[in-house]
């Protein structure tokens, strides 16, 4: 094998390895959390927040993940409230 053939084979194998590694990357969807004291997901404020996100092009489950958590009216359940 000549030096030129070896260099070509090495370059080809590296380009295939890089292309394969790039093809395996997955798109990560950002997760946005909403922590509230007593409201529900159907609260008008929450609905307005979700509509504002939609107006900006964010669709829950497609390009953003929305997580809702509630303290269910018990402030002691919130982090840092002790």
N, C-alpha and C positions, 0 to 999 in steps of 0.2 A: 504494500500500500504506500503510495507516495505521500509526501507531506501535504500536498494540495488536497488529495482525496481525504486524508485524515481530518484536515481543517474543515472541509466541507461537511463531512459526516458529523463532526462535533458541533458545528454551527446549526445543522439541521436538527439534531437531537435536542439541543438547548432550546431552539425555537418551539419545537413540539411540546417540550416540558412546560415552558412558560405559558403557551396557549392553553394547555390542559389545566394548569393551575388557575388561570384567569377565568376559564369557563366554569369552574366549580364554585366560584364565589357566589353567595346568595345575597339578595338584597334584604337588609335588615329594616324592619318597620319600627319607627320610634314609638315608644309607649308613653302616653301622657296620663298621669294620675290625677284624679279629682277627689279630694278628701273633704267631706262636709259633715257638719254636726248632726243635723236632723232632716235635711232635705232628701228628696228622692231623685231618681234619674228623670222623673217627669216634672220636676219643679220648673217653674217658668225661667228662673235664672240659669239653670242647667241647660234647658232647651235653647235659650238665647246664646249661651256659650257654644253649644254644639252647632247652631246655625251659623254663628260667626266663623267657626272652623270650616264649615262647608263652603261658606262664601270665599274663604281663602284657598279653597281647593283641596282641603283635607277631608277624606272620606273614611269613616271608621271601618276598619277591616280591610281596606285597600292600601292606603298609603300612610295610615296612622292607626294606632290601637289605643282606645280609650278605656281606662280602668277606673271604676267608681268604687269608693269605699265610704261607709257611713259609720259614725259613732252612735247612731240610733238614739240621739238626744242625750247621751251620757258623756259630758265633756271629759271625764276622767279616763275615757277610753282613747282619747287623742294623745299622740306622742308629745312628750314635753309638758304635759298639763299637771304633773305631780309636783 
